[in-house]
Amino acid sequence: MTSSTATGRDAHGARSAPRRWSWAWLGVMPFFVFILFFLVYPSSTLVIGSFQDEAGHFTFANILGLSDPYILGAYEVSIRISVYSAVGGAIFGFLLAYAAVRGGLPSFVRSSMMTFCGVASNFAGIPLAFAFLATVGRMGIVTEVLSSIGLNPYDAGFSLYSVLGLSLVYMYFQFPLMVLIIAPAIDGLRQEWREAAENLGGSFLDYWRRVALPILTPSILGTTILLFGNAFGAYATAFVLTGGAISLVTLRIGDQLGGDVGNMSQGVGYAMALGMLVIMAISVAGYTILQRQSERWLK
């Protein structure tokens, strides 16, 4: 009885003891401050500014202004380039990741490739635009070499300053990102699954059609959606490479907010950014849902 009473008293004392403040919160405070000033505040500013006129009064005119063919065309071009680069980057990145993970290559090849992908996935903006201008621009090294043998790509209709050319530039940082994200999923395919398929009389194609591909499909689709969002939000590369000649929604937002167009409207710029924010949120949500489905098999 005494023992049980003491135990209950200890348990009661433990429950009633006040919780001590943890100093670990000081370590994460910079993170919350960063989120507040660079995510929450700008996002709230976009939402509020999208429903205000120049005098600060509530209005739907900015949202209705998105139906302008000029703005809709910018969204269309941005979506096309994002789809092209996302699909191309996903296919090439998946094949490269599979060759590195399951191709039986030496370990240093995989580590070197992952290091390169980590650098290349963040290589964008002005340096990337200059690199492509110096290689496959009209006076680039590769263009000059091909021209010397009569295979000038610009004579055949190719242009680095077109939708197709910009999609090609975007793929430079798209496929490394695909490799970084999909490699762990490919690595999660268990050897026992393939051996079981072979023991049941299944061929290599049967294994991929019935086992590997269904397991990897959520990861592949989710990463492709993430690549779409990554390309949709790009700004500096397209601005430097094309000088604004290609109408992208990010460039048009810069025009509206920077006052570089005659019919400049800050409210319309906020509304365009809000529409872009919605598309990005849908992309992230789709990626999160698909990743949760793939994690059931790849744990």
BELRA-V79773 format. One record per residue. N is the residue number from 1. PSI is psi in whole degrees, -180 to 180 (none if undefined). Layout:
[[N & PSI] [N & PSI]]
This chain:
[[1 & -45] [2 & -41] [3 & -44] [4 & -35] [5 & -41] [6 & -39] [7 & -44] [8 & -38] [9 & -39] [10 & -42] [11 & -41] [12 & -40] [13 & -37] [14 & -36] [15 & -34] [16 & -11] [17 & 135] [18 & 144] [19 & 134] [20 & 141] [21 & 133] [22 & 132] [23 & -10] [24 & -23] [25 & -28] [26 & -32] [27 & -29] [28 & -4] [29 & -41] [30 & -34] [31 & -47] [32 & -36] [33 & -42] [34 & -46] [35 & -40] [36 & -46] [37 & -27] [38 & 1] [39 & -57] [40 & -50] [41 & -48] [42 & -39] [43 & -44] [44 & -34] [45 & -40] [46 & -45] [47 & -47] [48 & -45] [49 & -25] [50 & -22] [51 & 28] [52 & 144] [53 & -172] [54 & -26] [55 & -1] [56 & 10] [57 & 153] [58 & 137] [59 & 153] [60 & 4] [61 & -36] [62 & -42] [63 & -43] [64 & -27] [65 & -15] [66 & -14] [67 & -3] [68 & 132] [69 & -31] [70 & -43] [71 & -42] [72 & -36] [73 & -37] [74 & -41] [75 & -41] [76 & -46] [77 & -42] [78 & -42] [79 & -41] [80 & -49] [81 & -39] [82 & -40] [83 & -47] [84 & -50] [85 & -33] [86 & -46] [87 & -46] [88 & -44] [89 & -35] [90 & -44] [91 & -52] [92 & -41] [93 & -38] [94 & -45] [95 & -40] [96 & -42] [97 & -41] [98 & -40] [99 & -37] [100 & -37] [101 & -44] [102 & 5] [103 & 0] [104 & 23] [105 & 158] [106 & 152] [107 & -32] [108 & -26] [109 & -44] [110 & -45] [111 & -39] [112 & -40] [113 & -40] [114 & -38] [115 & -44] [116 & -44] [117 & -36] [118 & -35] [119 & -46] [120 & -32] [121 & -19] [122 & 7] [123 & 96] [124 & -173] [125 & -145] [126 & -46] [127 & -40] [128 & -43] [129 & -43] [130 & -40] [131 & -43] [132 & -35] [133 & -37] [134 & -17] [135 & -55] [136 & 20] [137 & 180] [138 & -31] [139 & 22] [140 & 166] [141 & -49] [142 & -40] [143 & -41] [144 & -40] [145 & -45] [146 & -35] [147 & -32] [148 & -22] [149 & 15] [150 & 25] [151 & 46] [152 & 117] [153 & -26] [154 & -27] [155 & -23] [156 & 3] [157 & -7] [158 & 146] [159 & 130] [160 & -17] [161 & 26] [162 & -180] [163 & -43] [164 & -42] [165 & -41] [166 & -35] [167 & -39] [168 & -41] [169 & -44] [170 & -32] [171 & -20] [172 & -38] [173 & -3] [174 & -49] [175 & -34] [176 & -37] [177 & -38] [178 & -43] [179 & -45] [180 & -36] [181 & -38] [182 & -20] [183 & -44] [184 & -34] [185 & -42] [186 & -39] [187 & -24] [188 & -10] [189 & 121] [190 & 142] [191 & -30] [192 & -32] [193 & -42] [194 & -41] [195 & -39] [196 & -40] [197 & -40] [198 & -38] [199 & -28] [200 & 7] [201 & 11] [202 & 145] [203 & 180] [204 & -41] [205 & -37] [206 & -40] [207 & -44] [208 & -37] [209 & -34] [210 & -20] [211 & -68] [212 & -49] [213 & -44] [214 & -34] [215 & -40] [216 & -16] [217 & -47] [218 & -39] [219 & -41] [220 & -48] [221 & -41] [222 & -42] [223 & -36] [224 & -41] [225 & -40] [226 & -38] [227 & -37] [228 & -49] [229 & -35] [230 & -42] [231 & -33] [232 & -31] [233 & 2] [234 & 143] [235 & -56] [236 & -41] [237 & -48] [238 & -38] [239 & -44] [240 & -40] [241 & -43] [242 & -11] [243 & 26] [244 & 7] [245 & -33] [246 & 127] [247 & 94] [248 & 152] [249 & -35] [250 & -39] [251 & -39] [252 & -33] [253 & -42] [254 & -38] [255 & -45] [256 & -45] [257 & -25] [258 & -7] [259 & 30] [260 & 3] [261 & 156] [262 & -41] [263 & 41] [264 & 136] [265 & 116] [266 & -36] [267 & -41] [268 & -38] [269 & -42] [270 & -41] [271 & -39] [272 & -41] [273 & -35] [274 & -43] [275 & -39] [276 & -39] [277 & -38] [278 & -44] [279 & -42] [280 & -39] [281 & -40] [282 & -40] [283 & -46] [284 & -40] [285 & -43] [286 & -41] [287 & -42] [288 & -43] [289 & -45] [290 & -35] [291 & -37] [292 & -36] [293 & -40] [294 & -29] [295 & -19] [296 & -31] [297 & -28] [298 & 19] [299 & none]]
